[in-house]
Amino acid sequence: MKPFDLQVNGYAGADFCSSDLTLDQCRHACDELTKDGVGGILATVITDSVEGLCAKLAKLVAFRETDTTIRDMIVGFHIEGPFLNAAPGYIGAHPPDCVKPANIDDTKRLLEAAAGLTRIVTLAPENDPDFSTTAYLADQGITVSAGHCDPSLDQLKGAIDAGLTMITHLGNGCPVDLPRHDNIIQRALSFSDRLWICYIPDGVHVPFFALKNYLSLSGIERSIMVTDAISAAKLGPGLYQLSGAPVEIDEHGVARRPGSPNLAGSTVTMPEVEAHLASELDLSQTQIETLISHNPRRSIGLV
């Protein structure tokens, strides 16, 4: 079974989060993903105004209807925001001025624009009053994931009881420095028997020694590897765009907003993910396939 990537913001020059994305750019990204052996993705759009997100989702829907290669590769959508935690560090590369409390009316607008193709919504549990949006999404069969967030242990448990089933890129979407014990990483891992835990295994978002520790707690059977790739993936150092804002890629392939210590997506590819899991974590091919092929599909109900 080919890899399935739950979080792809862009690829090979195409930014799925851009309002200026063209059909040719989208097709080229899907062609390059196919060449890299990827069997399917969730095209990911990050925080914007609800109107902006709806327009971007509608465009991607239209592209899928126009081109069979795009339709085959982009199986659905991952909507990351705008219901996040706007505090510095936790918001990461998302525009904080577009963040708003989770609510069902705006959620319905987003789902309608996505034409039934939404598979994951990432939100901050502490920004979802009474966890009503989480419960609504779960009732629609959509995977609800906690990300760019700092819920208390009780808030995280409440969200899980309401239908939350996933953690988006654990160890990221949070400040560089955290309290030594009581932090979102430890809280999420304490519920790893009830959650899918997603990681970005590029050695930058989570150092490989830490990823090995986390994986020993969350377990192969409940963990998922994603790329969180942006348009700069496969293109090398330089200045690129993510959702209309600049992202600087250094000589090591690390993506950051200019002048910021916080990461802004990644440039890692799925073939590189496979290589890292084998060489840095010493995982077997069966374990790797579980993390990048089977579990991603299971987490969103494809198998």
Backbone as CSV, one residue per row, in Angstrom:
resi,resn,N_x,N_y,N_z,CA_x,CA_y,CA_z,C_x,C_y,C_z
1,MET,0.844,-1.187,0.000,0.000,0.000,0.000,0.886,1.247,0.000
2,LYS,0.573,2.186,-0.880,1.379,3.396,-0.991,1.145,4.337,0.187
3,PRO,2.117,5.211,0.479,1.938,6.176,1.567,0.739,7.084,1.333
4,PHE,0.136,7.514,2.445,-0.978,8.454,2.408,-0.643,9.565,3.388
5,ASP,-0.640,10.805,2.917,-0.196,11.946,3.716,-1.388,12.804,4.123
6,LEU,-1.609,12.918,5.430,-2.770,13.641,5.947,-2.594,15.152,5.965
7,GLN,-1.370,15.645,5.676,-1.139,17.081,5.845,-0.141,17.579,4.795
8,VAL,-0.677,18.099,3.697,0.159,18.647,2.627,-0.374,20.026,2.265
9,ASN,0.380,21.056,2.646,-0.007,22.435,2.362,0.336,22.852,0.935
10,GLY,1.248,22.137,0.328,1.693,22.440,-1.019,2.850,21.536,-1.387
11,TYR,3.309,21.668,-2.636,4.366,20.756,-3.083,4.919,21.249,-4.411
12,ALA,6.235,21.190,-4.523,6.908,21.431,-5.808,6.468,22.725,-6.484
13,GLY,6.337,23.781,-5.698,5.996,25.083,-6.251,4.535,25.461,-6.164
14,ALA,3.676,24.532,-5.804,2.239,24.807,-5.689,1.864,24.987,-4.228
15,ASP,1.198,26.086,-3.913,0.729,26.358,-2.555,-0.782,26.167,-2.528
16,PHE,-1.220,25.064,-1.910,-2.655,24.790,-1.838,-3.393,25.847,-1.022
17,CYS,-2.654,26.602,-0.213,-3.245,27.637,0.638,-3.326,28.994,-0.054
18,SER,-2.877,29.077,-1.294,-2.844,30.360,-1.992,-4.140,30.615,-2.743
19,SER,-4.621,31.843,-2.644,-5.801,32.212,-3.431,-5.464,32.322,-4.909
20,ASP,-4.167,32.352,-5.241,-3.731,32.458,-6.635,-3.331,31.120,-7.239
21,LEU,-3.563,30.029,-6.534,-3.220,28.703,-7.052,-3.894,28.460,-8.397
22,THR,-3.126,27.952,-9.362,-3.674,27.657,-10.688,-3.866,26.158,-10.869
23,LEU,-4.662,25.807,-11.847,-4.885,24.400,-12.164,-3.574,23.728,-12.555
24,ASP,-2.759,24.392,-13.353,-1.493,23.809,-13.785,-0.561,23.570,-12.604
25,GLN,-0.512,24.515,-11.670,0.327,24.334,-10.485,-0.151,23.147,-9.657
26,CYS,-1.442,23.054,-9.475,-2.012,21.958,-8.697,-1.728,20.621,-9.369
27,ARG,-1.890,20.561,-10.679,-1.616,19.328,-11.423,-0.141,18.948,-11.316
28,HIS,0.745,19.947,-11.426,2.175,19.663,-11.318,2.517,19.082,-9.944
29,ALA,1.952,19.651,-8.887,2.190,19.126,-7.540,1.736,17.677,-7.436
30,CYS,0.576,17.379,-7.990,0.057,16.007,-7.932,0.910,15.057,-8.759
31,ASP,1.412,15.522,-9.893,2.326,14.707,-10.698,3.594,14.386,-9.912
32,GLU,4.141,15.391,-9.222,5.367,15.187,-8.450,5.122,14.262,-7.250
33,LEU,3.982,14.387,-6.610,3.642,13.481,-5.517,3.525,12.045,-6.031
34,THR,2.944,11.897,-7.207,2.838,10.564,-7.816,4.219,9.986,-8.086
35,LYS,5.113,10.798,-8.630,6.480,10.351,-8.892,7.191,9.918,-7.613
36,ASP,6.833,10.550,-6.506,7.455,10.224,-5.225,6.767,9.069,-4.518
37,GLY,5.851,8.401,-5.213,5.250,7.190,-4.691,4.113,7.385,-3.722
38,VAL,3.612,8.607,-3.614,2.508,8.890,-2.684,1.190,8.410,-3.295
39,GLY,0.389,7.730,-2.493,-0.856,7.180,-2.998,-2.064,8.070,-2.829
40,GLY,-1.929,9.120,-2.034,-3.032,10.046,-1.818,-2.677,11.013,-0.710
41,ILE,-3.363,12.161,-0.692,-3.103,13.185,0.325,-4.407,13.850,0.741
42,LEU,-4.322,14.566,1.854,-5.320,15.561,2.188,-4.688,16.921,1.925
43,ALA,-5.190,17.641,0.946,-4.731,19.007,0.718,-5.131,19.836,1.925
44,THR,-4.161,20.560,2.482,-4.370,21.263,3.737,-4.399,22.763,3.516
45,VAL,-5.414,23.418,4.069,-5.499,24.878,4.030,-5.416,25.383,5.455
46,ILE,-4.612,26.448,5.649,-4.394,26.962,6.995,-5.220,28.224,7.232
47,THR,-5.148,28.723,8.440,-5.989,29.825,8.903,-6.037,31.010,7.945
48,ASP,-7.253,31.442,7.679,-7.555,32.621,6.883,-8.935,33.075,7.366
49,SER,-9.445,34.145,6.791,-10.842,34.472,7.060,-11.706,33.307,6.583
50,VAL,-12.875,33.186,7.157,-13.763,32.101,6.720,-14.075,32.251,5.239
51,GLU,-14.271,33.482,4.787,-14.532,33.719,3.360,-13.351,33.269,2.498
52,GLY,-12.135,33.602,2.963,-10.947,33.200,2.220,-10.788,31.694,2.159
53,LEU,-11.018,31.027,3.280,-10.922,29.571,3.302,-11.967,28.933,2.393
54,CYS,-13.166,29.450,2.419,-14.219,28.900,1.563,-13.852,29.021,0.090
55,ALA,-13.288,30.171,-0.303,-12.897,30.370,-1.696,-11.786,29.402,-2.097
56,LYS,-10.830,29.179,-1.206,-9.725,28.270,-1.513,-10.222,26.827,-1.631
57,LEU,-11.095,26.442,-0.718,-11.638,25.089,-0.775,-12.468,24.881,-2.039
58,ALA,-13.281,25.868,-2.388,-14.112,25.750,-3.596,-13.238,25.623,-4.837
59,LYS,-12.121,26.333,-4.859,-11.219,26.234,-6.012,-10.626,24.831,-6.111
60,LEU,-10.206,24.280,-4.988,-9.649,22.925,-5.005,-10.701,21.901,-5.420
61,VAL,-11.925,22.102,-4.983,-13.015,21.216,-5.419,-13.165,21.279,-6.938
62,ALA,-13.142,22.482,-7.494,-13.277,22.650,-8.943,-12.119,22.001,-9.684
63,PHE,-10.907,22.125,-9.147,-9.747,21.494,-9.784,-9.902,19.976,-9.806
64,ARG,-10.402,19.400,-8.731,-10.613,17.949,-8.693,-11.620,17.517,-9.740
65,GLU,-12.645,18.343,-9.930,-13.675,17.984,-10.899,-13.173,18.103,-12.333
66,THR,-12.132,18.907,-12.526,-11.601,19.164,-13.862,-10.553,18.151,-14.284
67,ASP,-9.752,17.661,-13.323,-8.558,16.884,-13.651,-8.547,15.574,-12.853
68,THR,-8.474,14.449,-13.548,-8.531,13.156,-12.867,-7.289,12.884,-12.027
69,THR,-6.128,13.375,-12.463,-4.904,13.184,-11.674,-5.025,13.896,-10.336
70,ILE,-5.545,15.114,-10.350,-5.760,15.858,-9.113,-6.783,15.145,-8.239
71,ARG,-7.848,14.670,-8.854,-8.893,13.981,-8.096,-8.358,12.703,-7.440
72,ASP,-7.512,11.977,-8.164,-6.968,10.738,-7.616,-5.991,10.997,-6.462
73,MET,-5.230,12.085,-6.544,-4.230,12.368,-5.500,-4.850,13.073,-4.303
74,ILE,-5.654,14.105,-4.539,-6.272,14.852,-3.436,-7.580,14.160,-3.065
75,VAL,-7.488,13.274,-2.093,-8.636,12.465,-1.684,-9.627,13.301,-0.878
76,GLY,-9.121,14.306,-0.193,-9.975,15.160,0.617,-9.177,16.316,1.173
77,PHE,-9.764,16.993,2.166,-9.163,18.214,2.705,-8.944,18.118,4.209
78,HIS,-7.898,18.796,4.626,-7.597,19.002,6.045,-7.674,20.505,6.271
79,ILE,-8.650,20.922,7.058,-8.836,22.345,7.356,-8.178,22.621,8.701
80,GLU,-7.076,23.369,8.671,-6.272,23.639,9.871,-6.478,25.097,10.272
81,GLY,-7.432,25.324,11.149,-7.826,26.677,11.502,-9.182,26.983,10.883
82,PRO,-9.770,28.130,11.225,-9.224,29.251,11.990,-9.492,29.184,13.500
83,PHE,-9.970,28.014,13.993,-10.388,27.916,15.391,-9.217,27.467,16.275
84,LEU,-8.130,28.220,16.230,-6.911,27.833,16.929,-6.667,28.721,18.141
85,ASN,-5.514,28.537,18.784,-5.086,29.378,19.896,-4.179,30.461,19.331
86,ALA,-4.590,31.713,19.452,-3.876,32.818,18.808,-2.663,33.300,19.594
87,ALA,-2.363,32.697,20.737,-1.238,33.150,21.544,0.078,32.927,20.818
88,PRO,1.038,33.842,20.987,2.349,33.673,20.343,2.948,32.304,20.659
89,GLY,3.573,31.713,19.663,4.117,30.373,19.817,3.100,29.325,19.422
90,TYR,1.958,29.312,20.090,0.937,28.311,19.775,0.361,28.528,18.379
91,ILE,0.274,29.755,17.944,-0.310,30.016,16.627,0.650,29.656,15.503
92,GLY,1.940,29.554,15.794,2.905,29.161,14.774,2.928,30.140,13.615
93,ALA,2.823,29.613,12.390,2.877,30.447,11.190,1.500,30.908,10.729
94,HIS,0.460,30.620,11.507,-0.887,31.026,11.136,-1.104,32.502,11.489
95,PRO,-1.883,33.234,10.688,-2.149,34.639,11.001,-3.098,34.776,12.193
96,PRO,-2.633,35.324,13.301,-3.485,35.381,14.498,-4.713,36.265,14.343
97,ASP,-4.649,37.244,13.439,-5.785,38.148,13.286,-6.994,37.466,12.651
98,CYS,-6.789,36.288,12.088,-7.909,35.557,11.477,-8.492,34.489,12.396
99,VAL,-7.892,34.307,13.544,-8.381,33.307,14.493,-9.698,33.773,15.104
100,LYS,-10.598,32.829,15.334,-11.882,33.134,15.965,-12.355,31.907,16.733
101,PRO,-13.286,32.084,17.676,-13.800,30.925,18.406,-14.515,29.956,17.470
102,ALA,-14.380,28.687,17.770,-15.092,27.677,16.992,-16.593,27.880,17.135
103,ASN,-17.290,27.703,16.031,-18.752,27.815,16.050,-19.319,27.016,14.892
104,ILE,-20.524,26.563,15.067,-21.106,25.645,14.093,-21.482,26.360,12.798
105,ASP,-21.918,27.604,12.864,-22.303,28.318,11.645,-21.127,28.436,10.661
106,ASP,-19.977,28.899,11.144,-18.814,29.005,10.273,-18.334,27.624,9.822
107,THR,-18.436,26.653,10.710,-18.047,25.289,10.347,-18.898,24.772,9.198
108,LYS,-20.185,25.009,9.241,-21.063,24.579,8.151,-20.675,25.243,6.835
109,ARG,-20.299,26.516,6.879,-19.874,27.222,5.671,-18.629,26.565,5.078
110,LEU,-17.678,26.218,5.924,-16.451,25.584,5.455,-16.742,24.207,4.858
111,LEU,-17.567,23.443,5.544,-17.878,22.100,5.045,-18.633,22.161,3.720
112,GLU,-19.512,23.128,3.596,-20.256,23.278,2.338,-19.321,23.636,1.192
113,ALA,-18.386,24.544,1.432,-17.426,24.929,0.394,-16.563,23.749,-0.024
114,ALA,-16.288,22.848,0.922,-15.454,21.684,0.643,-16.229,20.539,-0.009
115,ALA,-17.509,20.730,-0.210,-18.345,19.790,-0.976,-18.263,18.350,-0.472
116,GLY,-18.286,18.192,0.837,-18.295,16.850,1.404,-16.954,16.156,1.442
117,LEU,-15.870,16.886,1.164,-14.541,16.281,1.077,-13.678,16.550,2.304
118,THR,-14.215,17.219,3.326,-13.439,17.476,4.534,-13.250,16.175,5.311
119,ARG,-11.994,15.861,5.578,-11.675,14.647,6.331,-11.165,14.944,7.727
120,ILE,-10.439,16.066,7.874,-9.891,16.453,9.177,-10.106,17.949,9.379
121,VAL,-10.481,18.325,10.577,-10.469,19.725,11.003,-9.595,19.816,12.237
122,THR,-8.571,20.660,12.167,-7.720,20.924,13.323,-8.208,22.181,14.024
123,LEU,-8.426,22.065,15.328,-8.854,23.213,16.141,-8.199,23.136,17.514
124,ALA,-8.333,24.216,18.263,-7.862,24.254,19.648,-9.034,23.945,20.566
125,PRO,-8.982,22.869,21.325,-10.118,22.537,22.204,-10.522,23.675,23.127
126,GLU,-9.544,24.462,23.594,-9.864,25.559,24.505,-10.540,26.721,23.797
127,ASN,-10.589,26.668,22.446,-11.263,27.706,21.666,-12.563,27.187,21.067
128,ASP,-13.076,26.100,21.631,-14.331,25.502,21.189,-15.282,25.455,22.382
129,PRO,-16.083,26.514,22.572,-16.958,26.591,23.739,-17.850,25.352,23.880
130,ASP,-17.780,24.731,25.046,-18.581,23.534,25.347,-18.297,22.383,24.388
131,PHE,-17.227,22.502,23.610,-16.831,21.463,22.646,-17.944,21.156,21.647
132,SER,-18.796,22.148,21.401,-19.951,21.908,20.530,-19.548,21.708,19.070
133,THR,-18.531,22.436,18.612,-18.082,22.262,17.226,-17.412,20.904,17.054
134,THR,-16.639,20.491,18.052,-16.028,19.159,18.014,-17.097,18.085,17.898
135,ALA,-18.125,18.190,18.707,-19.200,17.193,18.682,-19.925,17.215,17.346
136,TYR,-20.162,18.411,16.799,-20.842,18.524,15.513,-20.026,17.860,14.408
137,LEU,-18.740,18.155,14.349,-17.879,17.576,13.314,-17.806,16.058,13.453
138,ALA,-17.655,15.588,14.684,-17.585,14.148,14.894,-18.874,13.467,14.438
139,ASP,-20.007,14.113,14.670,-21.286,13.562,14.228,-21.372,13.488,12.704
140,GLN,-20.604,14.358,12.011,-20.581,14.342,10.545,-19.591,13.313,9.996
141,GLY,-18.910,12.604,10.891,-17.931,11.613,10.459,-16.584,12.201,10.103
142,ILE,-16.330,13.428,10.549,-15.069,14.117,10.261,-14.137,13.962,11.450
143,THR,-12.877,13.650,11.173,-11.883,13.508,12.230,-11.543,14.879,12.792
144,VAL,-11.676,15.035,14.101,-11.354,16.299,14.772,-10.004,16.135,15.463
145,SER,-9.100,17.072,15.172,-7.744,16.987,15.678,-7.403,18.243,16.474
146,ALA,-6.647,18.078,17.550,-6.195,19.210,18.356,-4.826,19.653,17.876
147,GLY,-4.699,20.941,17.571,-3.423,21.463,17.123,-3.339,22.951,17.343
148,HIS,-2.118,23.481,17.399,-1.924,24.912,17.692,-2.781,25.286,18.900
149,CYS,-2.547,24.568,19.997,-3.450,24.653,21.133,-2.695,24.453,22.439
150,ASP,-3.363,24.814,23.527,-2.811,24.607,24.854,-3.931,24.302,25.842
151,PRO,-4.724,23.261,25.566,-5.811,22.942,26.494,-5.277,22.375,27.799
152,SER,-5.998,22.630,28.864,-5.685,21.968,30.133,-5.992,20.472,29.983
153,LEU,-5.574,19.707,30.963,-5.861,18.274,30.934,-7.364,18.035,30.908
154,ASP,-8.110,18.801,31.687,-9.570,18.641,31.715,-10.198,19.054,30.386
155,GLN,-9.685,20.120,29.785,-10.214,20.546,28.489,-9.928,19.502,27.411
156,LEU,-8.761,18.927,27.445,-8.429,17.908,26.461,-9.308,16.676,26.645
157,LYS,-9.527,16.277,27.881,-10.415,15.139,28.147,-11.832,15.447,27.695
158,GLY,-12.301,16.671,27.963,-13.640,17.043,27.530,-13.791,16.986,26.024
159,ALA,-12.773,17.441,25.308,-12.816,17.398,23.848,-12.825,15.959,23.340
160,ILE,-12.032,15.103,23.977,-12.014,13.690,23.584,-13.382,13.061,23.821
161,ASP,-13.973,13.353,24.954,-15.308,12.816,25.243,-16.337,13.308,24.228
162,ALA,-16.099,14.508,23.657,-17.015,15.074,22.658,-16.748,14.557,21.254
163,GLY,-15.613,13.888,21.033,-15.354,13.320,19.718,-13.988,13.583,19.131
164,LEU,-13.127,14.311,19.831,-11.761,14.535,19.353,-11.006,13.214,19.302
165,THR,-10.303,12.943,18.183,-9.617,11.651,18.056,-8.178,11.761,17.579
166,MET,-7.638,12.967,17.442,-6.313,13.107,16.848,-5.582,14.314,17.419
167,ILE,-4.237,14.253,17.351,-3.374,15.384,17.668,-2.583,15.735,16.417
168,THR,-2.661,16.984,15.986,-1.930,17.452,14.803,-0.479,17.771,15.168
169,HIS,0.452,17.234,14.395,1.914,17.424,14.525,2.374,17.709,15.956
170,LEU,2.325,16.672,16.802,2.719,16.812,18.202,4.147,17.361,18.312
171,GLY,4.327,18.301,19.246,5.629,18.916,19.458,5.810,20.195,18.678
172,ASN,4.797,20.556,17.885,4.844,21.766,17.078,3.542,22.541,17.285
173,GLY,3.489,23.740,16.734,2.350,24.591,17.026,2.321,24.952,18.493
174,CYS,3.518,25.141,19.071,3.638,25.533,20.470,4.938,26.324,20.636
175,PRO,5.088,27.055,21.732,6.300,27.851,21.919,7.565,26.999,21.909
176,VAL,8.672,27.630,21.612,9.955,26.931,21.621,10.267,26.412,23.022
177,ASP,9.945,27.197,24.045,10.159,26.794,25.436,8.821,26.553,26.118
178,LEU,8.741,25.416,26.857,7.508,25.020,27.528,7.785,24.697,28.992
179,PRO,6.749,24.733,29.854,6.928,24.228,31.216,7.467,22.798,31.179
180,ARG,8.310,22.454,32.112,9.066,21.198,31.978,8.200,19.940,32.037
181,HIS,7.066,19.981,32.752,6.236,18.785,32.857,4.815,19.001,32.348
182,ASP,4.159,20.047,32.833,2.757,20.271,32.484,2.686,21.096,31.201
183,ASN,2.697,20.402,30.058,2.634,21.073,28.764,1.810,20.231,27.804
184,ILE,1.512,20.787,26.643,0.617,20.124,25.689,1.175,18.783,25.205
185,ILE,2.486,18.655,25.122,3.065,17.385,24.675,2.763,16.284,25.684
186,GLN,3.033,16.569,26.959,2.791,15.570,27.989,1.298,15.272,28.148
187,ARG,0.475,16.310,28.057,-0.971,16.083,28.182,-1.478,15.194,27.049
188,ALA,-1.051,15.494,25.834,-1.502,14.693,24.686,-1.037,13.245,24.813
189,LEU,0.212,13.043,25.184,0.731,11.681,25.312,0.011,10.912,26.411
190,SER,-0.485,11.606,27.424,-1.198,10.917,28.501,-2.513,10.311,28.017
191,PHE,-3.024,10.794,26.871,-4.259,10.262,26.292,-3.980,9.484,25.001
192,SER,-2.760,9.038,24.806,-2.409,8.410,23.524,-3.138,7.099,23.279
193,ASP,-3.742,6.522,24.311,-4.538,5.315,24.089,-5.887,5.639,23.463
194,ARG,-6.259,6.934,23.431,-7.547,7.339,22.864,-7.398,8.239,21.638
195,LEU,-6.158,8.534,21.266,-5.920,9.499,20.191,-4.953,8.960,19.152
196,TRP,-5.148,9.406,17.920,-4.110,9.268,16.908,-3.123,10.411,17.121
197,ILE,-1.854,10.092,17.193,-0.828,11.113,17.402,-0.019,11.260,16.119
198,CYS,-0.030,12.463,15.542,0.691,12.716,14.298,2.028,13.409,14.576
199,TYR,3.038,13.026,13.824,4.376,13.592,13.954,4.912,13.984,12.580
200,ILE,5.837,14.965,12.570,6.571,15.338,11.360,8.009,14.845,11.538
201,PRO,8.392,13.738,10.890,9.701,13.135,11.142,10.798,13.675,10.218
202,ASP,11.079,14.958,10.356,12.128,15.558,9.532,13.386,15.869,10.325
203,GLY,13.385,15.560,11.625,14.536,15.837,12.462,14.611,17.271,12.932
204,VAL,13.707,18.117,12.458,13.681,19.535,12.804,12.461,19.838,13.682
205,HIS,11.298,19.458,13.210,10.088,19.678,14.009,10.163,18.916,15.329
206,VAL,10.680,17.700,15.278,10.965,16.926,16.480,12.319,16.243,16.264
207,PRO,13.322,16.503,17.102,14.598,15.789,16.956,14.352,14.282,17.004
208,PHE,15.148,13.540,16.269,14.877,12.109,16.145,14.947,11.383,17.490
209,PHE,15.834,11.811,18.389,15.901,11.130,19.692,14.615,11.355,20.473
210,ALA,14.033,12.567,20.366,12.768,12.844,21.048,11.622,12.088,20.385
211,LEU,11.637,12.037,19.056,10.595,11.297,18.342,10.602,9.828,18.751
212,LYS,11.790,9.278,18.932,11.881,7.885,19.381,11.233,7.722,20.747
213,ASN,11.468,8.688,21.641,10.849,8.637,22.968,9.329,8.750,22.870
214,TYR,8.858,9.715,22.084,7.410,9.915,21.941,6.745,8.670,21.359
215,LEU,7.395,8.107,20.351,6.813,6.951,19.663,6.725,5.745,20.593
216,SER,7.670,5.648,21.522,7.615,4.539,22.474,6.410,4.664,23.401
217,LEU,5.908,5.896,23.586,4.735,6.127,24.427,3.437,6.020,23.644
218,SER,3.381,6.656,22.485,2.143,6.627,21.707,1.951,5.297,20.996
219,GLY,3.047,4.609,20.661,2.951,3.289,20.048,2.771,3.341,18.549
220,ILE,3.326,2.380,17.873,3.224,2.311,16.409,1.770,2.259,15.964
221,GLU,0.936,1.545,16.693,-0.448,1.321,16.272,-1.331,2.550,16.420
222,ARG,-0.873,3.567,17.170,-1.681,4.775,17.352,-0.988,6.025,16.819
223,SER,0.078,5.865,16.054,0.862,6.998,15.570,0.802,7.115,14.059
224,ILE,1.024,8.337,13.584,0.950,8.646,12.144,2.071,9.618,11.808
225,MET,2.724,9.396,10.675,3.727,10.330,10.196,3.158,11.145,9.031
226,VAL,3.369,12.461,9.092,2.929,13.359,8.027,4.122,14.205,7.597
227,THR,4.019,14.838,6.431,5.108,15.726,6.007,4.865,17.174,6.408
228,ASP,3.609,17.627,6.415,3.296,19.054,6.582,4.024,19.865,5.512
229,ALA,4.175,19.269,4.327,4.945,19.889,3.247,4.297,21.177,2.760
230,ILE,5.147,22.119,2.366,4.694,23.371,1.772,5.202,23.443,0.337
231,SER,4.928,24.547,-0.331,5.269,24.675,-1.753,6.750,24.504,-2.025
232,ALA,7.605,24.767,-1.025,9.055,24.672,-1.211,9.565,23.236,-1.247
233,ALA,8.731,22.262,-0.905,9.180,20.870,-0.939,9.713,20.523,-2.328
234,LYS,10.913,19.996,-2.388,11.636,19.578,-3.598,12.341,20.732,-4.313
235,LEU,12.277,21.960,-3.766,12.802,23.102,-4.517,14.072,23.719,-3.943
236,GLY,14.477,23.402,-2.721,15.723,23.938,-2.193,15.575,25.273,-1.503
237,PRO,16.700,25.845,-1.025,16.664,27.101,-0.272,16.099,28.253,-1.083
238,GLY,15.531,29.241,-0.370,14.991,30.414,-1.037,13.821,30.989,-0.284
239,LEU,13.158,31.940,-0.890,11.998,32.597,-0.294,10.747,32.138,-1.040
240,TYR,9.772,31.608,-0.309,8.562,31.059,-0.899,7.343,31.660,-0.197
241,GLN,6.183,31.166,-0.540,4.934,31.658,0.036,4.176,30.517,0.705
242,LEU,3.533,30.837,1.812,2.570,29.947,2.445,1.357,30.779,2.795
243,SER,0.262,30.541,2.108,-0.983,31.274,2.325,-0.781,32.779,2.191
244,GLY,0.012,33.159,1.200,0.183,34.572,0.890,1.221,35.299,1.712
245,ALA,1.903,34.609,2.605,2.932,35.232,3.443,4.275,34.551,3.185
246,PRO,5.379,35.287,3.349,6.684,34.723,3.000,7.160,33.654,3.969
247,VAL,7.853,32.661,3.412,8.511,31.614,4.186,9.927,31.480,3.643
248,GLU,10.880,31.489,4.546,12.283,31.402,4.153,12.803,29.993,4.406
249,ILE,13.413,29.396,3.386,13.972,28.053,3.491,15.487,28.166,3.557
250,ASP,16.091,27.646,4.621,17.545,27.756,4.750,18.249,26.603,4.042
251,GLU,19.568,26.552,4.185,20.347,25.543,3.456,20.085,24.127,3.943
252,HIS,19.454,23.996,5.111,19.107,22.676,5.635,17.664,22.283,5.318
253,GLY,16.966,23.134,4.576,15.585,22.842,4.225,14.583,23.207,5.284
254,VAL,15.001,23.981,6.297,14.097,24.361,7.393,13.292,25.590,6.987
255,ALA,11.985,25.530,7.207,11.072,26.606,6.799,10.661,27.440,8.005
256,ARG,10.873,28.755,7.915,10.448,29.675,8.966,9.934,30.963,8.352
257,ARG,9.044,31.633,9.077,8.716,32.995,8.708,9.977,33.838,8.909
258,PRO,10.315,34.729,7.989,11.519,35.539,8.149,11.567,36.230,9.504
259,GLY,12.684,36.028,10.226,12.868,36.664,11.520,12.217,35.966,12.686
260,SER,11.563,34.836,12.454,10.858,34.121,13.519,11.547,32.796,13.826
261,PRO,11.601,32.402,15.109,12.169,31.097,15.447,11.195,29.950,15.199
262,ASN,9.913,30.272,15.003,8.913,29.221,14.827,8.919,28.681,13.407
263,LEU,8.691,27.391,13.303,8.685,26.716,12.006,7.405,27.017,11.249
264,ALA,7.489,26.914,9.925,6.335,27.207,9.062,6.181,26.084,8.042
265,GLY,5.657,24.955,8.512,5.569,23.804,7.630,6.934,23.172,7.436
266,SER,7.013,22.238,6.497,8.286,21.560,6.251,8.520,21.407,4.764
267,THR,9.726,20.972,4.423,10.065,20.670,3.027,10.350,19.188,2.847
268,VAL,10.096,18.391,3.881,10.388,16.970,3.791,9.413,16.289,2.821
269,THR,9.886,15.270,2.129,9.061,14.491,1.216,8.808,13.110,1.817
270,MET,7.827,12.405,1.299,7.522,11.093,1.854,8.662,10.085,1.646
271,PRO,9.365,10.094,0.516,10.535,9.210,0.434,11.575,9.508,1.505
272,GLU,11.752,10.791,1.841,12.691,11.152,2.910,12.170,10.699,4.268
273,VAL,10.861,10.781,4.474,10.267,10.294,5.716,10.573,8.806,5.891
274,GLU,10.354,8.041,4.842,10.636,6.600,4.913,12.092,6.344,5.261
275,ALA,12.987,7.079,4.618,14.416,6.899,4.871,14.770,7.258,6.315
276,HIS,14.200,8.341,6.827,14.479,8.754,8.200,13.992,7.709,9.207
277,LEU,12.806,7.181,8.985,12.253,6.208,9.925,13.099,4.945,9.965
278,ALA,13.674,4.584,8.823,14.529,3.393,8.773,15.900,3.664,9.384
279,SER,16.519,4.779,8.998,17.901,5.022,9.417,18.017,5.636,10.806
280,GLU,17.101,6.537,11.169,17.208,7.249,12.436,16.467,6.564,13.587
281,LEU,15.380,5.878,13.273,14.595,5.216,14.318,14.708,3.700,14.259
282,ASP,15.387,3.202,13.216,15.622,1.762,13.073,14.314,0.966,13.039
283,LEU,13.317,1.509,12.334,12.037,0.813,12.225,12.051,-0.162,11.055
284,SER,11.261,-1.207,11.175,11.145,-2.186,10.095,10.243,-1.648,8.999
285,GLN,10.280,-2.277,7.831,9.422,-1.844,6.743,7.947,-1.994,7.108
286,THR,7.624,-3.039,7.843,6.239,-3.230,8.278,5.804,-2.109,9.208
287,GLN,6.662,-1.719,10.134,6.339,-0.610,11.037,6.193,0.704,10.280
288,ILE,7.075,0.930,9.319,7.011,2.153,8.523,5.704,2.208,7.736
289,GLU,5.325,1.107,7.127,4.073,1.073,6.364,2.871,1.333,7.269
290,THR,2.921,0.847,8.495,1.838,1.124,9.439,1.717,2.623,9.693
291,LEU,2.845,3.290,9.863,2.879,4.708,10.213,2.524,5.637,9.064
292,ILE,2.849,5.251,7.834,2.652,6.173,6.709,1.582,5.720,5.722
293,SER,1.117,4.495,5.860,0.117,3.991,4.903,-1.169,3.547,5.581
294,HIS,-1.056,2.614,6.513,-2.254,2.033,7.116,-2.925,2.986,8.113
295,ASN,-2.166,3.482,9.080,-2.773,4.324,10.108,-3.387,5.614,9.571
296,PRO,-2.724,6.316,8.635,-3.378,7.522,8.098,-4.746,7.230,7.499
297,ARG,-4.846,6.152,6.765,-6.128,5.807,6.149,-7.149,5.400,7.209
298,ARG,-6.714,4.625,8.191,-7.633,4.196,9.262,-8.164,5.388,10.036
299,SER,-7.320,6.370,10.266,-7.701,7.505,11.116,-8.812,8.351,10.526
300,ILE,-8.976,8.297,9.206,-10.029,9.094,8.570,-11.085,8.197,7.905
301,GLY,-11.061,6.918,8.264,-12.115,6.008,7.832,-12.029,5.509,6.415
302,LEU,-10.830,5.513,5.830,-10.674,5.004,4.456,-10.491,3.500,4.409
303,VAL,-10.168,2.889,5.540,-10.060,1.417,5.621,-10.741,0.952,6.904
